[in-house]
Amino acid sequence: MNYLIDPSDVINYDRTDSELELFWLFSCVVAGKTATTQAKLLDRFLSGAKGVSPFEKLRRIGSSKMLEAVKASRLGQFNRLSKTFIESLNLDLRNCSIDDLENIHGVGPKTARMFVMMSRPKQRVAALDTHVLKHLRAHGIDAPKATPPAGRRYRELEQAFVALADKAGMDVAAYDLEVWKKYAGANNG
């Protein structure tokens, strides 16, 4: 199996179980990092582990060796990702809720929503990253420059983004990907 995610082509509602596991792990490792770099590092990390599916590979690494393996991968955020990977192994990725995902160590609203939005059709959620926040500001919406707010304000900004997607006549996931390509560039993520 190829473990390399193409950040410019992440919308897929028909992933196999292994592809869904891979996309979840990518969603976790890309937070705050360059997408293309993290995709390559995750590919190398998984390619070097034994097992068939990404989660099987993590199970074989085991919780006692996970921190060491993540450090060797150069994925960054070693402690957070080690815990995230271990806690993710019991997720039902096809049916879990955003709350279930946010209950995983180190997973916030942006990561949970990105995963759901790009892997399940017709989702009305938004992953508020720096590109989306910049896009909101460009449309006259008062949004912070870097870190998205939590709670009620997150949901308000999320709904503003969903409204912009509706106005453009686009699915939220496709609109999000278009915004990412515009602001980040498909090759420099």
Buried (B, 14 or more C-beta within 10 A) or exposed (E): EEBBBEBBEBEEEEBEEBBBBBBBBBBBBBBEBBBBBBBBBBBBBBEEBEEEBBBBBBBEBEBEEBBEBBBEBEBBBBEBBBBBBBBBEEBEBEEBEBEBBEEBBBBBBBBBBBBBBBBBEEBEBBBBBBBBBBBBEEEEBEBBEEEBBEEEBBBEBBEBBBEBBEEEEBBBBBBBBBBBBEBBEBEEB
